[in-house]
C-alpha cells in the first residue's frame, strides 16, 4: 500500500540523516527521567503497553521506531501516532490479530516527551492469548540479541555496533 511505502521511505530518510543512532523497532515511554524500551516483533504488545503507560501519566517517546544514542545511552523522542488494536469480544488466535481494526491513540504536548531520556531498562513483551500476564527476567545477552534482531539500521552487524549494543 502507498501509505506503508511512504512511511518506510520516511523512516529510512531519518536513519540516513542520523546514521550515528541505533534505530530500533521498539516502543518507548519514560517516567521521572527514566526511559524504558519495549522490544519485540509486531503483535507482541508494544503499542498496547506504551499507550497504557502514557494513559497512566508516563511520557510517550515512541511506538514503532526508537532512535537510540549509544554514546549517551539515551532514547530520542520519535512520536509517531500510535495505533492500538481494538479488543476482540471473542478469543482469537494471535495470527489473526493483523486483521483487527486499530484505534488512534491521541497524543498531546503534555503526553509526549520533548527531549532525549536516559535508558533505564528494556522490556521484552510476548503476547499470548488466554495467558495471565507475568514478568520474568532475562539475561543481558538475551536483551542484546533482541536489540540486534529489532535494529533497523545495523544489518549486517559490525563489531563496533555489537559492542555499542552490549554497552
GIFEN-V138475 format. One record per backbone hydrogen bond with DSSP energy under -0.5 kcal/mol. NH is the residue of the N-H (numbers start at 0). CO is the residue of the C=O. If there is no record, write none. Layout:
NH,CO / NH,CO
This chain:
4,0 / 5,1 / 6,2 / 7,3 / 8,4 / 9,5 / 10,6 / 11,7 / 12,8 / 13,9 / 14,10 / 15,11 / 16,12 / 17,13 / 18,15 / 20,17 / 21,67 / 22,20 / 23,21 / 23,65 / 24,149 / 25,23 / 25,63 / 26,37 / 27,61 / 28,35 / 29,58 / 30,33 / 33,30 / 34,117 / 35,28 / 36,120 / 37,26 / 38,36 / 38,122 / 39,24 / 43,40 / 48,44 / 49,45 / 50,46 / 51,47 / 52,48 / 53,49 / 54,50 / 55,51 / 56,53 / 57,52 / 58,29 / 59,110 / 60,27 / 61,27 / 62,77 / 65,23 / 66,64 / 67,21 / 68,73 / 69,67 / 72,68 / 73,68 / 74,116 / 75,66 / 77,60 / 79,77 / 83,102 / 85,100 / 95,92 / 96,93 / 98,95 / 99,96 / 102,83 / 104,81 / 105,103 / 111,107 / 112,59 / 116,74 / 118,72 / 119,34 / 120,34 / 122,36 / 124,122 / 130,127 / 142,138 / 143,139 / 144,140 / 145,141 / 146,142 / 147,143 / 148,144 / 149,145 / 150,147 / 151,22 / 152,22 / 155,153 / 161,157 / 162,158 / 163,159 / 164,160 / 165,161 / 166,162
